[in-house]
Amino acid sequence: MSGKTQWDAVIVGGGPAGSAMAIRLARLGHSVLLVDRDEFPRPKPCGECLSPAAVGELRALGILSSVQALPHERLIGWRISAPSGHAFDGSFPAPHHGIAIQRSVLDALLLDEAKTAGAEVRCGERVGDLLWSHGAVAGVRLGAGRAAEEINARLVIGADGLRSVVVRRLGHLRRAPRLKKLALTAHMSGPVDPRERGELHILANGCIGAAGVGEGLTNVTVVVNAESVGSAIAGARDAYFDVLVARHERFGGWRREDEVLATGPFDWPVHSAVSDGAMLVGDAAGYFDPFTGQGVYRALKGAALAAEHAHRALEQGSTSADSLAGYDRAHRSAFNPGARLQRAIEAVISREVLIEIASRGLGFAPGLADALVAVTADLRPVRSLLDPRLLGRLKSDGRH
């Protein structure tokens, strides 16, 4: 530990968003301190699937080969099944592919890369509050009471997830969650899909996702309505998960290999991703729904956008909200269209009749299934779903 008390940037949170931000800013020559309340490596409740666009962000960081040297599985697309069992496949456009990898190893690698880039990393440190000067954020307070330590920074970056301390202290939370979903995640052993596809089994009241993550393990994630099951899982999370998964014929005979982790709700919108002296990245900057698996991509891409604007602001000597406003605009431009698509997908999968109609229609129109998967994989813009060439192919598919 350096003993420094003044930094160009203090990053709160050591997940993909925080680590990627630290890597980029440190490589640009800024003094960076990253703090996280946990020790690494640590398990993280997550579907553990990286979209092809997330793979591209790892390549841009120059660490894809290091990630691919870790245990992982390659994903070429998704197989999605309706409650009736009717299923369809959607494939990523060649040569793109995704990666399924345990967050414990991915996050530890990213954190090590941040250290290599020159950032100082302090784990097991909890941020209790922000420091202020003349109405602007001026640093963070670690711990509480007499043991509290004040760290000054020209810029504080909140990358501390769904229930971000930074967001709460800024007063940037727009409202409480309306979509109250809960995700239960564990690693299981069982037959992995040989076609290198992730699986998404939609249920009458949620869904089950599965993807091999290497070393003979499969990430199995159950997403349910938190309000309807909250009391059912109180004190019995593992048992509830086991019963729900065992009911699905796909997972008969599978064995859970570790404890069940929980996270959610996910619908935490913020007023803005910037403030005087502060920025928000990753889930802290607002997230809606885990169905399309965009969390790690949003973290990595958001960090790339934020680092560009943070670097410019630090170089110009002002980290006011006005100086950082370009990031807020870039963030909205990059992610708002996808959020609208997420809401449209949620409206369909939350109604059993609609998902049955959609699954059968997509089964007869593989071009549309592939196009939808490409959009949710962040490879193509949402507007591409209205491309006349795609619509023409769909008409042709419908005649055959």
C-alpha positions as CSV (number, residue, x, y, z in Angstrom):
1,M,0.0,0.0,0.0
2,S,1.5,3.3,-1.1
3,G,0.1,5.6,1.7
4,K,-1.0,8.1,-0.9
5,T,-4.1,10.2,0.1
6,Q,-4.5,12.1,-3.2
7,W,-5.4,10.3,-6.4
8,D,-6.5,11.3,-9.9
9,A,-9.2,8.6,-9.7
10,V,-10.7,6.4,-6.9
11,I,-12.7,3.6,-8.3
12,V,-15.2,1.9,-6.0
13,G,-15.8,-1.7,-7.0
14,G,-13.5,-4.4,-8.4
15,G,-15.9,-6.1,-10.9
16,P,-15.4,-6.0,-14.6
17,A,-16.5,-2.3,-14.9
18,G,-14.2,-1.1,-12.1
19,S,-11.2,-3.2,-13.2
20,A,-11.5,-2.2,-16.8
21,M,-11.8,1.4,-15.8
22,A,-8.7,1.1,-13.7
23,I,-6.8,-0.6,-16.5
24,R,-7.6,2.1,-19.0
25,L,-6.9,5.1,-16.7
26,A,-3.7,3.7,-15.3
27,R,-2.4,2.9,-18.8
28,L,-3.1,6.6,-19.7
29,G,-0.8,7.6,-16.9
30,H,-3.3,8.6,-14.2
31,S,-2.9,7.7,-10.5
32,V,-5.6,5.2,-9.7
33,L,-6.8,3.6,-6.5
34,L,-9.4,0.8,-6.7
35,V,-11.2,-0.4,-3.6
36,D,-13.6,-3.3,-3.1
37,R,-15.2,-4.6,0.0
38,D,-14.5,-8.2,-0.9
39,E,-11.3,-10.3,-1.1
40,F,-10.5,-11.8,-4.5
41,P,-11.1,-14.3,-6.0
42,R,-14.7,-14.5,-4.8
43,P,-17.8,-16.1,-6.2
44,K,-20.3,-13.7,-7.9
45,P,-24.0,-14.4,-8.6
46,C,-24.1,-14.1,-12.4
47,G,-25.1,-16.1,-15.5
48,E,-21.4,-16.0,-16.4
49,C,-22.0,-15.6,-20.1
50,L,-20.0,-13.0,-22.1
51,S,-21.6,-11.9,-25.3
52,P,-19.5,-11.7,-28.5
53,A,-19.4,-8.0,-28.0
54,A,-18.0,-8.5,-24.5
55,V,-15.4,-10.7,-26.1
56,G,-14.6,-7.9,-28.4
57,E,-14.1,-5.5,-25.4
58,L,-11.7,-8.0,-23.9
59,R,-9.8,-8.0,-27.2
60,A,-9.7,-4.2,-27.2
61,L,-8.2,-4.3,-23.7
62,G,-5.5,-6.7,-24.9
63,I,-6.4,-9.5,-22.5
64,L,-8.5,-11.8,-24.5
65,S,-5.7,-14.4,-24.9
66,S,-5.2,-14.4,-21.1
67,V,-9.0,-14.9,-20.5
68,Q,-9.0,-17.8,-23.1
69,A,-6.2,-19.4,-21.2
70,L,-8.5,-19.9,-18.3
71,P,-11.1,-22.7,-18.0
72,H,-14.1,-21.6,-20.2
73,E,-16.5,-22.8,-22.9
74,R,-17.1,-21.2,-26.3
75,L,-20.7,-20.2,-27.2
76,I,-21.9,-19.9,-30.8
77,G,-25.5,-19.0,-29.8
78,W,-28.5,-19.9,-27.7
79,R,-31.2,-22.5,-27.6
80,I,-34.4,-21.1,-26.2
81,S,-37.4,-23.2,-25.1
82,A,-41.0,-22.1,-24.3
83,P,-42.9,-23.6,-21.3
84,S,-44.5,-26.1,-23.7
85,G,-41.0,-27.4,-24.6
86,H,-41.1,-25.9,-28.1
87,A,-37.6,-24.6,-28.8
88,F,-35.6,-22.7,-31.4
89,D,-32.0,-21.9,-32.0
90,G,-30.4,-18.5,-32.6
91,S,-26.8,-18.3,-33.7
92,F,-24.2,-15.5,-33.5
93,P,-23.0,-14.4,-36.9
94,A,-19.7,-16.0,-37.9
95,P,-17.0,-15.7,-36.9
96,H,-18.2,-14.1,-33.6
97,H,-18.6,-16.2,-30.5
98,G,-19.3,-15.7,-26.8
99,I,-17.5,-17.1,-23.8
100,A,-18.9,-18.7,-20.6
101,I,-16.5,-18.4,-17.7
102,Q,-16.7,-18.4,-13.9
103,R,-16.7,-14.9,-12.6
104,S,-14.4,-15.8,-9.8
105,V,-11.5,-16.4,-12.2
106,L,-12.5,-13.7,-14.7
107,D,-12.8,-10.9,-12.1
108,A,-9.5,-12.0,-10.5
109,L,-7.7,-11.8,-13.8
110,L,-9.1,-8.3,-14.6
111,L,-8.0,-7.1,-11.1
112,D,-4.5,-8.5,-11.6
113,E,-4.4,-6.7,-15.0
114,A,-5.3,-3.4,-13.2
115,K,-2.4,-3.9,-10.8
116,T,-0.1,-4.6,-13.8
117,A,-1.3,-1.4,-15.5
118,G,-0.2,0.5,-12.4
119,A,-3.4,0.9,-10.3
120,E,-3.2,0.3,-6.6
121,V,-5.8,-2.2,-5.4
122,R,-7.2,-2.5,-1.9
123,C,-9.5,-5.4,-1.2
124,G,-11.5,-5.9,2.0
125,E,-12.1,-2.1,2.2
126,R,-15.6,-0.8,2.5
127,V,-16.5,2.7,1.3
128,G,-18.8,4.3,4.0
129,D,-19.3,7.7,2.4
130,L,-18.2,10.3,-0.1
131,L,-16.1,13.4,0.7
132,W,-17.4,16.7,-0.6
133,S,-15.8,20.1,-1.3
134,H,-17.8,23.1,-2.5
135,G,-20.7,20.9,-3.6
136,A,-18.6,18.5,-5.6
137,V,-17.4,14.9,-4.8
138,A,-13.8,15.1,-3.6
139,G,-13.0,11.6,-2.4
140,V,-14.2,8.7,-0.3
141,R,-14.2,7.7,3.3
142,L,-13.2,4.1,4.0
143,G,-14.7,2.5,7.0
144,A,-16.5,4.3,9.8
145,G,-15.9,5.9,13.2
146,R,-12.4,6.5,14.5
147,A,-11.0,3.9,12.1
148,A,-12.3,5.8,9.1
149,E,-9.7,6.8,6.5
150,E,-10.2,9.7,4.1
151,I,-9.0,9.4,0.5
152,N,-9.0,12.4,-1.7
153,A,-9.5,12.2,-5.5
154,R,-10.1,14.4,-8.4
155,L,-12.6,11.9,-9.7
156,V,-14.6,9.2,-7.9
157,I,-16.0,6.4,-10.1
158,G,-18.9,4.3,-8.8
159,A,-18.5,0.8,-10.1
160,D,-20.1,-0.9,-7.1
161,G,-23.0,-2.7,-8.6
162,L,-26.8,-2.7,-8.2
163,R,-27.0,-1.3,-4.7
164,S,-24.2,1.2,-5.3
165,V,-23.1,3.2,-2.2
166,V,-21.9,5.9,-4.6
167,V,-25.3,6.2,-6.3
168,R,-27.1,6.4,-2.9
169,R,-24.7,9.1,-1.6
170,L,-25.1,11.1,-4.8
171,G,-28.9,10.8,-4.6
172,H,-28.9,9.6,-8.2
173,L,-31.4,6.7,-7.8
174,R,-34.4,7.6,-9.8
175,R,-36.9,5.2,-8.2
176,A,-37.2,1.9,-6.5
177,P,-37.3,-1.2,-8.7
178,R,-40.6,-1.9,-10.5
179,L,-39.5,-5.2,-12.1
180,K,-38.7,-7.3,-9.0
181,K,-36.8,-10.3,-10.3
182,L,-34.5,-12.5,-8.2
183,A,-31.7,-14.6,-9.7
184,L,-30.5,-17.8,-8.0
185,T,-27.2,-19.1,-9.3
186,A,-25.1,-22.2,-8.7
187,H,-22.6,-24.5,-10.5
188,M,-23.9,-28.0,-11.3
189,S,-22.4,-31.1,-13.0
190,G,-24.3,-32.6,-15.8
191,P,-24.2,-33.1,-19.6
192,V,-23.2,-29.9,-21.3
193,D,-24.8,-29.0,-24.6
194,P,-22.5,-30.4,-27.3
195,R,-23.5,-27.7,-29.8
196,E,-21.7,-24.9,-27.8
197,R,-25.0,-23.2,-27.1
198,G,-26.2,-21.6,-24.0
199,E,-29.7,-22.8,-22.9
200,L,-32.6,-20.7,-21.8
201,H,-35.7,-22.5,-20.6
202,I,-38.6,-20.1,-20.1
203,L,-41.0,-21.1,-17.4
204,A,-44.5,-19.9,-16.6
205,N,-43.1,-17.8,-13.8
206,G,-39.5,-17.2,-14.8
207,C,-36.7,-18.9,-16.6
208,I,-33.7,-21.2,-16.2
209,G,-30.4,-20.5,-18.0
210,A,-27.5,-22.9,-18.4
211,A,-24.1,-22.7,-19.9
212,G,-20.9,-24.8,-19.4
213,V,-18.1,-22.7,-17.8
214,G,-15.3,-25.3,-18.0
215,E,-13.9,-27.9,-15.8
216,G,-17.0,-30.0,-16.1
217,L,-19.2,-27.4,-14.5
218,T,-22.4,-25.7,-15.8
219,N,-23.7,-22.4,-14.5
220,V,-27.4,-22.8,-13.8
221,T,-29.3,-19.6,-13.1
222,V,-32.9,-19.5,-12.1
223,V,-34.7,-16.1,-12.5
224,V,-38.0,-15.8,-10.7
225,N,-40.4,-13.1,-9.4
226,A,-39.0,-11.9,-6.1
227,E,-42.4,-10.9,-4.7
228,S,-44.0,-14.3,-5.4
229,V,-41.1,-16.4,-3.9
230,G,-39.6,-14.2,-1.3
231,S,-41.0,-16.0,1.7
232,A,-40.5,-19.4,0.1
233,I,-36.7,-19.1,-0.1
234,A,-36.2,-17.3,3.2
235,G,-33.6,-19.4,5.0
236,A,-33.9,-22.2,2.4
237,R,-32.3,-20.8,-0.7
238,D,-30.4,-24.0,-1.6
239,A,-33.4,-26.2,-1.2
240,Y,-35.7,-24.0,-3.2
241,F,-33.2,-23.9,-6.1
242,D,-32.7,-27.7,-6.0
243,V,-36.5,-28.3,-6.1
244,L,-37.1,-25.8,-8.9
245,V,-34.3,-27.1,-11.1
246,A,-35.1,-30.8,-10.5
247,R,-38.6,-30.2,-11.8
248,H,-37.3,-29.4,-15.3
249,E,-36.6,-32.6,-17.3
250,R,-33.5,-31.1,-18.8
251,F,-31.8,-31.2,-15.4
252,G,-32.9,-34.5,-14.1
253,G,-30.0,-36.2,-12.3
254,W,-27.8,-33.1,-12.2
255,R,-25.8,-32.4,-9.0
256,R,-25.2,-29.0,-7.5
257,E,-21.5,-28.5,-6.6
258,D,-21.6,-25.3,-4.6
259,E,-23.9,-23.0,-2.6
260,V,-26.6,-21.0,-4.2
261,L,-25.9,-17.3,-4.6
262,A,-28.7,-14.7,-5.0
263,T,-29.0,-11.3,-6.6
264,G,-31.7,-8.9,-7.6
265,P,-33.8,-7.0,-8.2
266,F,-32.1,-5.5,-11.2
267,D,-34.2,-2.6,-12.2
268,W,-32.3,0.3,-10.6
269,P,-32.5,3.4,-12.9
270,V,-30.4,6.5,-12.2
271,H,-31.0,10.1,-13.0
272,S,-27.6,10.5,-14.6
273,A,-24.3,8.7,-14.9
274,V,-22.3,11.8,-13.9
275,S,-22.1,14.4,-11.1
276,D,-19.6,17.0,-10.1
277,G,-16.5,15.0,-9.4
278,A,-18.1,11.6,-10.0
279,M,-19.1,9.0,-12.6
280,L,-21.1,5.8,-12.6
281,V,-20.2,2.7,-14.7
282,G,-21.5,-0.9,-15.0
283,D,-24.6,-1.9,-13.1
284,A,-24.2,1.2,-10.9
285,A,-25.1,3.3,-13.9
286,G,-28.5,1.6,-14.2
287,Y,-29.5,-1.9,-15.2
288,F,-32.9,-3.4,-16.1
289,D,-33.1,-7.1,-16.8
290,P,-30.7,-10.0,-16.9
291,F,-32.6,-12.0,-19.6
292,T,-30.4,-10.9,-22.5
293,G,-27.1,-11.4,-20.6
294,Q,-25.6,-8.0,-21.3
295,G,-24.2,-7.2,-17.9
296,V,-20.5,-7.9,-18.5
297,Y,-20.6,-6.2,-21.9
298,R,-22.2,-3.1,-20.4
299,A,-19.6,-3.1,-17.8
300,L,-16.6,-3.3,-20.2
301,K,-18.1,-1.0,-22.9
302,G,-19.3,1.5,-20.3
303,A,-15.8,1.5,-18.8
304,A,-14.3,2.2,-22.2
305,L,-16.7,5.2,-22.7
306,A,-16.1,6.5,-19.2
307,A,-12.4,6.2,-19.4
308,E,-12.3,8.3,-22.6
309,H,-14.2,11.1,-21.0
310,A,-12.6,10.8,-17.6
311,H,-9.1,11.1,-19.2
312,R,-10.2,14.2,-21.2
313,A,-11.6,15.8,-18.1
314,L,-8.6,15.1,-15.9
315,E,-6.2,16.4,-18.6
316,Q,-8.3,19.6,-18.9
317,G,-8.3,20.1,-15.2
318,S,-12.1,20.0,-14.6
319,T,-14.2,17.1,-13.4
320,S,-17.5,19.0,-13.2
321,A,-20.7,17.4,-14.3
322,D,-20.6,19.7,-17.4
323,S,-17.1,18.4,-18.2
324,L,-18.3,14.8,-17.9
325,A,-21.6,15.3,-19.6
326,G,-20.3,13.7,-22.9
327,Y,-20.1,10.4,-21.1
328,D,-23.7,10.5,-19.9
329,R,-24.8,11.2,-23.5
330,A,-22.6,8.4,-24.9
331,H,-23.8,6.0,-22.2
332,R,-27.5,6.7,-23.1
333,S,-26.8,6.4,-26.8
334,A,-24.9,3.1,-26.4
335,F,-27.4,1.4,-24.0
336,N,-30.9,2.9,-24.1
337,P,-31.9,1.2,-27.4
338,G,-30.9,-2.2,-25.8
339,A,-32.9,-1.4,-22.7
340,R,-36.0,-0.7,-24.7
341,L,-35.5,-4.1,-26.5
342,Q,-35.1,-5.7,-23.0
343,R,-38.4,-4.3,-22.0
344,A,-40.1,-5.6,-25.1
345,I,-38.7,-9.0,-24.6
346,E,-39.8,-8.9,-20.9
347,A,-43.3,-8.1,-22.0
348,V,-43.4,-11.2,-24.2
349,I,-41.8,-13.7,-21.9
350,S,-43.9,-12.6,-19.0
351,R,-47.0,-13.8,-20.8
352,E,-47.1,-17.5,-21.6
353,V,-49.4,-17.2,-24.6
354,L,-47.1,-14.6,-26.2
355,I,-43.9,-16.6,-25.6
356,E,-45.5,-19.7,-27.2
357,I,-46.5,-17.7,-30.2
358,A,-43.1,-16.1,-30.5
359,S,-41.2,-19.4,-30.0
360,R,-43.1,-21.1,-32.8
361,G,-42.8,-18.1,-35.1
362,L,-39.0,-17.9,-34.5
363,G,-38.7,-21.6,-35.1
364,F,-40.2,-21.2,-38.6
365,A,-38.1,-18.1,-39.2
366,P,-34.5,-18.9,-38.3
367,G,-33.3,-15.7,-39.9
368,L,-35.2,-13.7,-37.4
369,A,-34.0,-15.8,-34.5
370,D,-30.4,-15.3,-35.6
371,A,-31.0,-11.5,-36.0
372,L,-32.6,-11.3,-32.6
373,V,-29.7,-13.1,-31.0
374,A,-27.2,-10.9,-32.8
375,V,-28.9,-7.8,-31.4
376,T,-29.1,-9.1,-27.9
377,A,-25.4,-10.1,-28.2
378,D,-24.7,-6.4,-29.0
379,L,-23.3,-7.2,-32.4
380,R,-26.0,-5.3,-34.4
381,P,-28.1,-2.3,-33.5
382,V,-31.8,-2.7,-32.5
383,R,-32.9,-0.9,-35.7
384,S,-31.4,-3.8,-37.8
385,L,-34.5,-5.9,-36.9
386,L,-36.4,-3.6,-39.2
387,D,-33.9,-3.9,-42.1
388,P,-36.0,-4.5,-45.3
389,R,-33.5,-7.2,-46.4
390,L,-34.2,-9.2,-43.2
391,L,-38.0,-8.7,-43.6
392,G,-37.7,-9.9,-47.2
393,R,-35.9,-13.1,-46.1
394,L,-38.6,-13.7,-43.5
395,K,-41.3,-13.5,-46.2
396,S,-39.3,-16.0,-48.2
397,D,-38.9,-18.3,-45.1
398,G,-42.6,-18.1,-44.5
399,R,-43.4,-19.4,-48.0
400,H,-41.2,-22.5,-47.5
